[in-house]
C-alpha cells in the first residue's frame, strides 16, 4: 500500500502551557549558574564596576551546560561551550566596535544565531542549546564598544568561563559517579514502566533510557567498582526490555501481565537506591551479564583507540555534510532572525536584539514543536515584562539589591524552566532586562514597550519564516534511519544465526540495532510534526520497529539475557 501523505497538521493549543513535573536535577544547573554568577558579580560590585557584568555573565552562563553528562565528558563539553561562547562574543564585540549601522548589526546577529544553531544541533549539546549563545552575542552587538576595549572584555568573559568550568566539574571530587548513577536509575525506572505496561510507547522510552545509560557509562572513563555495579543494573533493565518482541504482545508474560523475569517494583526499588548516595544495589547478575559486559568492555577499548581530534572532526563534518537535517533549520534561523530584527527596527525599536533572540528561540526540530515554543515564549515574555515592571523600583534602590535580584531570577529561571518553557521565561525576561541596568538606568517604560514589541515581532516573524522555509530533509532523515535500522537488523540476525558468533559480535550487533531503533523513532517523531514534505512511510516505520525489536529479543535470547517461550514465535 502506498503511504498516505499526512495532511497539514493542526497546531496544538491545549496542553502547550501545561506544567510538567520538575526535572530530577533541576536544582543543579540552577545552583551552578547562581554560584558561577555570584562570585564575579559581587567582585565587580566591590570594585564599583558593575558596568562590566554583561561580559562576566557571558562566561557565567556557560555553567548551564552539561549537567546530564559524566564528569569526564562534562569537562570537555563545558570547555567547548566556553570556547564557542568566546568566539561568538569576540565576533560580536569587534563588529559592534567597527560599525554603528543597525542593518549590519542585525545581519551579523542573524548570521551568528544561525551558526550557533547549526553547531548546537550538529553536536547535540543539549539544553539550553543555542538560545544562551544567541542572547549573549546579540546583546553584545548592540552594546557601546570600542575596539581597544575588546581584549579586556574578552579576558573578563574567559575568567568567568574558567570559574564556571570549575563549578560544573567540581562535584566530581565528592560524587564521582553521580551522573552515571542518575542515568542508570532512569533506565531502571523506564524498564519498570515497560514491565508494568508493555506497549510501543513504554518500549521506546525504555530503549532510549537504556541507550542513554550505556552512553553515560561508556563516556565516564575508567570502569570503577561502582560503575561496574551500575553496568550490571543496566543489564537488568535491558532484560526487562528484551522480553518484548515488538509486535504488541509480551513473550513470557505472567498472569499479572508483567514481562517474564521483570518485577517492576524491584526495578523501581533499585532505581531509588541508585539515586541515593549510599551503596549501589547489588542484585544477582542477570543471565548473560558476563557475556554482555565483555562486549561493553571491548567497545570501551575501541572508543579509547578511536579517541582524538580527527575522529571528533569527522563526526562533526558528517553532521554538517550534504543532506544533513540540521541545515534547513539553520537556514530558518538565519532568515527568521534577520527578518525579525529588521521589522523590529522598522517599527522604531532602537536595540532590536531581543527580537533576534526571540526568533532564534522559536526554532525547534519541526514546525509543530516550533509553534509550541512560539506560544510558550509569547506567554512567558509578556508575563515576565509585568514582573519586571513590579520589580524595577526595588532593584533601583541600591546596586547590591540589583545584583541580588539578577541572581534570584537566574535561579528561578533554571528552577522553573523544566516545568514548562513559558514558566522559565517569566523569570528570564526580568533577568535579561535587569542586566541592562548595570550599564546605566534607562526609562522603564521604554524598556517594557521595546521588549513587548520585540517579543511579538520575534515570535510572529520567526514562525512565519519557519512556515516559509520548508524542511523536506526531515523525510530524508527517516529514509536514512530506515536503511540504517534494516542494515543493523540484518547484521544482528546473521550474528544470531552464526553458531560461531562470539560475545563481542553479538553485543556489538545488539547495541548497534538498539541505537538505530532509537534514532528511527526520533526521526519519525520529528518528521511527523513537519509540514510540506514527502509522504511518510508510516506502515514501513511501524514494521521496521516491530521487526527490530523481535530481532533484539532473539539476540538477547542468544546472549542468555532472557528465554523466550517457543510458542510465541517471537523470532
ROROMAR-907652 format. One record per residue (C-alpha): x, z, y. Coordinates in pm, whole numbers, plus 32768, in hexadecimal, padded with zeros to 4 digits. Layout:
N
XZY ...
% end
This chain:
571
800080008000 80867FA28155 80C780D4822B 7FCC8108833D 80538110849D 7FF9825D8536 7F1B824E8669 7F8682D187B9 7F9984468788 7EB785348841 7F8686188917 7F50878788BC 7ECD887E89BC 7E4B89A488F5 7F5D8A688852 807389E78936 80718B2A89FE 80338C1188D6 81308D2B88B8 82088D3F8781 82A68E6C86DF 83EF8EC98788 85268E3286F0 85E38F108600 87198F3286D9 867B8EF88831 8737902088C2 88918F99886A 889A8E6B8953 87DE8F378A57 88D990538A53 8A018F668A39 89A78EA28B70 895F8FE38C31 8AB490758BD9 8B628F288C18 8AB88F108D6E 8AC3907C8DDC 8C3D90A68DD7 8C988F7B8EB4 8B688FAD8F95 8BB691198FD6 8D2390C4900C 8CC28FC39113 8BD790C291AE 8CF591BA91CD 8DC490AA9278 8CA39047935C 8CAD8EE292D6 8B578EB5923C 8B578D5492CA 8C2E8CF7919D 8B338D6D9097 8ABD8C0B904E 8C148BB38FBF 8C3B8CE88EE8 8AD58CBE8E6C 8B368B688DE5 8C2C8C158CFE 8B4F8D418CB4 8A308C698C38 8B108BE48B22 8ACE8D328A75 89748CB08A19 89F98BC8890B 8A588BF187A0 89A48D338744 89288CAF85F4 8A838C3D858A 8B888CFC84C1 8C8F8D8E85A5 8DA08C9A853C 8CC08B71858E 8C2F8C2186BF 8D878C4C875C 8DC98AD58745 8C6A8A7987B8 8C6A8B5788EC 8DC48AD98946 8D408974893D 8C1689DF8A0F 8D008A748B14 8DD289388B1E 8C9B88608B36 8C12893A8C4E 8D5F89258D03 8D6687A98CE7 8C0587848D6F 8C3D887E8E86 8D8387D68EED 8CD886838F09 8BBA871E8FCF 8C9D87D990C0 8D8186B09101 8C5585CC9137 8BB586C69226 8CF986E092EA 8D1E8566930D 8BBF8502937A 8A8D8586942E 89AE846893BB 887C84F49310 884B83AE9254 89AA83BF91C1 8987852F916A 883E84F090B6 88D983D18FF2 89FF84AE8F92 891685C88F29 884584DF8E50 897A844A8DAE 8A0C85A28D66 88C186168CD3 88B484E68BED 8A1A85178B76 89DB868A8B38 889C863C8A7A 8955853D89A4 8A6D86278940 898D87558906 88A8868B8821 89C685DB876F 8A7C87218725 893887E086DF 89BC88FE87AA 887089B5879F 87B28A7988A8 87B68A8389D2 883A892189B0 887D88438ADB 879D88F78BD6 88A289FA8C3D 89A488E98C75 88AE88208D46 884E89518E13 89B789A88E6A 8A33884A8EB9 88FD87DE8F7B 890789169054 8A7D88E49091 8A42877F9107 896A87F89227 8A4289239289 8B2888FC93BA 8C8488B1933C 8DDE885593BA 8ED687A592D9 8FDC88B49312 8EE989BE9294 8EB3891A9142 8FE589AB908C 8F8E8B0E90F4 8E218AE89094 8E838A528F45 8F6F8B778F09 8E4D8C688F40 8D758BA98E49 8E868BA48D41 8ED28D168D6D 8D628D6E8D42 8D518C7E8C1B 8E778D2B8B75 8DC78E798B9B 8C8A8DDF8B07 8D578D6F89DC 8DCD8ED589A9 8C688F5689C3 8BDE8E6288C2 8D028E7C87CD 8D428FF287FB 8C3D90778702 8D138FF085E6 8DE1912F860B 8CC8920F858B 8BCD912984DD 8CA190168446 8B9D8F7D835F 8A6D8FB68440 8A058E478470 8A338DF882FF 89628F27829E 884D8EB68387 88518D5082FF 88448DD5819A 87248EBE81EE 86638D9A8284 869C8CD08149 861C8DEF8071 84E78E19814B 849E8CA48143 84CC8CA17FC8 83DE8DCA7FAC 82D88D12807A 82FF8BE47F99 82EA8CB47E5D 81AC8D5B7ED9 81088C197F55 81B28AE47EC3 815689AC7F88 820488958047 8219895C818C 82BA8A9380F6 839989BF8018 842C89078143 84578A4A8207 85098AEB80DE 85E889BA80A5 864B89B58215 86918B2C8219 87618B1D80DB 882489F38161 88648AB082A8 88DC8BE081E4 89D58B11811D 8A518A68825A 8A808BBC82FD 8B428C4281D3 8C188B0A81B7 8C6A8B18832A 8CBA8C8B8327 8E1C8C6682A6 8EC08D338196 8DCA8DAA8086 8DD88F2480B6 8D32900A7FB4 8BFE90268093 8BE48EAC80B4 8C048E867F3C 8ADE8F727F0D 8A1B8EAA8010 8A638D6B7F4E 89CF8E087E16 88958E627EDB 88738CFD7F59 88838C8A7DEE 87558D6B7DAA 86A18CC87ED0 86F28B707E45 86708BD77CF2 851A8C1F7D8B 85228ACB7E35 85968A137CFC 84628A7A7C34 8387898F7D02 8384882B7C86 830B879B7DCE 81C586F77D62 80D3880A7DB8 80F388F47C8F 81ED89FD7C36 829689E67AE4 829D8B307A32 81A78BD57B1E 81238D197A98 7FBC8D967A9A 7FEA8E1E7BFA 80488CC37C7C 81AF8D227CC8 82CF8C447C63 83688CA47B17 84818D9C7B3E 844B8DCD7CB4 83B38F157D2C 83548EF17E9E 835C90667EDD 84B590897E46 85378F667F14 84A890038051 854391547FF9 869790B07FD0 86678FFF811C 861D914881CF 875391ED813C 882890BE8191 87BE90CD82FE 88319232831D 899092B3834F 89A4935D81FE 8A2592CF80B9 89A891798050 88B891907F27 895F91367DDC 885390C17CE7 88BB90357B95 89408ED37BBC 883D8DC27B9B 886C8CCD7A78 896F8BC67ACF 8A0B8C937BE6 8B718C6E7B66 8B548AF57B4C 8AB08AD07C9E 8BAA8BAD7D54 8CC38AE67CB5 8C3189B17D5A 8C0A8A667EA5 8D768AD87E9E 8DE389747E54 8D1888F77F7C 8DB38A038059 8F0E89917FED 8EAD882A8037 8E3A888C8192 8F8C892F81D5 903C87F1816C 8F61871B8250 8F7888058378 9015877984B5 8FD786D085FE 8FCF85788561 8EB085D68479 8DEE86768598 8E1B853F866F 8DAA8463854F 8C6885298525 8C22851D8699 8C5E83A786AD 8B6F8370858C 8A6484398643 8A9A8369877E 8AC0821886D3 89D480ED86D4 887A81428659 88A182B686A1 874E835A86E5 87E2843087FC 8829830788E0 86BF82AC893D 867B84188999 87B784198A6C 874282DE8B1E 85F283858B5C 86AD84A68BF8 877483C18CDB 864383008D54 855D842D8D71 8654850C8E27 86B383F98F1C 854A83A08F6B 84E8850E8F8C 8604854D907F 85B7841B9153 844184639163 848585CD91C0 8575855E92D3 847A84619355 837985789371 846186399457 850C87339371 8667876B93FF 870D87D392B7 864D8728919C 872D87AA9087 861488788FEF 854B873A8FB2 867786B28EF1 869587F28E24 851E87F88DE0 851E86918D66 865186D58C8D 85A487FF8BEC 847187308B8E 851E86488A98 84FB86BA8930 852E85FA87E8 83E085448807 82CD85028900 81D786038877 82DA87178896 833C869989F0 81D186B98A5D 81C2881E89DE 830488738A96 828187CF8BD5 814688A38BCC 820A89E08B81 830389978C97 81EF895E8D96 81378AA08D47 82758B708D33 83108AED8E75 81D58B138F44 81A68C788ECE 83198CB78F04 82FC8C46906E 81ED8D4D909F 82D28E559007 83E78DEA90F4 82FB8E0C921D 82AE8F7191B4 841A8FD1916F 84D28F319293 848790489390 8521914692A1 864D9069924F 86A4904993BF 86B891C093F6 882691CD9389 891F90E292DE 894091D391BA 87C791C79186 87E0904B9184 88EC905B9076 881991488FA3 86E4906B8FCA 87A48F3C8F4E 88258FFF8E23 86C6907C8DD5 86328F1E8DD8 87598E9F8D11 87088F988BFF 85918F5B8C18 85BB8DE28BFA 86768DF98AB1 85998F108A2E 84568E508A72 84B18CE48A35 849E8D0A88BB 83318D7488DA 82E58C2C898B 83A98B4D8A75 82B28B7C8B92 82D68CF68B83 844E8CDD8BA0 84278BEC8CC5 83668CF98D80 84AD8DBB8D8E 859B8C918DAC 84F88C118EEC 85238D4B8FC2 86818D788F35 86E48C188FA0 864D8C4A90F9 86F48D9B9126 88488D0390D5 881C8C2A920A 88088D6992D6 89768DB4928F 89D58C8C9369 89038D0C948D 87998D6194CE 86AC8C3994E8 853F8C349554 847B8CB19429 83528BD49477 842E8A9F9477 84CE8AFF932B 837A8B39928C 82EC89F1930C 841B892692A1 842989C19147 82B38989910E 82CA881F917B 840587E490AE 835D88738F7A 822B87968F95 82F986608FE1 83F986A68ED0 82F086DC8DC5 821285B88E29 832384B68E60 83EF85318D3B 82CF85118C47 826983BC8CCC 83CE83498C93 83BA83CC8B2E 828582F58AF6 832781C38B94 847481DE8ADD 841981B18971 84D88245884D 84AE8153872E 85E681DD868B 851C83058610 8490821F8502 85ED819E84BA 86628301847F 854A832A837F 85B881EF82CB 8721826482BF 86B383BC8249 85E2831A8134 870B824B80C4 87F3837980CB 86FA844D8008 86D3833A7F04 884B83197EDA 887784937EC1 875D84A67DC1 87FB83927CEF 894A84487CEE 88A5858D7C88 87E284E47B70 892084407AEC 89CF85927AF3 88AF86357A37 88AF851F7931 8A29852E78FD 8A80862E77EF 8BE5863A7871 8B82869479D9 8C3787D07A44 8BBE88E67B29 8C62884F7C5B 8BB786FE7C2F 8A63879B7BF2 8A7E88887D19 8AFA87787E04 89DE86927D9D 88D987A17DC5 895A88127F17 896386AC7F97 8801866E7F1F 878787B17FC2 8823874F8110 879085F180FD 8631867980BC 864C876681E6 86BD864182BF 85A285688235 849786648296 852F869983EF 85408521842B 83D684FA83C2 8365861784A3 8419858185D0 839484228592 822E849B855D 8220851686C5 82AE83DA8764 81DF82C387FF 8210814A87FE 82D6812A86BD 82D280718575 81E780DF8464 8251821C83B4 826982028236 81A383418205 815D830C8093 82C982B48053 833783EF810A 825484C88034 82BF841E7EF1 8432843D7F49 840E85AD7F98 835185F77E57 844885337D83 856C85DE7E2E 84E587387DE5 84A286DC7C7B 860D866E7C5D 867D87B17D04 85BA88737C00 865A87AA7AE8 87B487DF7B7A 877489547B99 8701895B7A30 884188AE79C2 891089A87A8A 88548AC779E9 87B08B3F7B29 86558B297A93 859D8ABC795B 847E89C87974 837289C57867 8377887177B8 81FD885277CE 820788307945 82BF86E57945 8375873D7A82 849C86567A4D 
% end
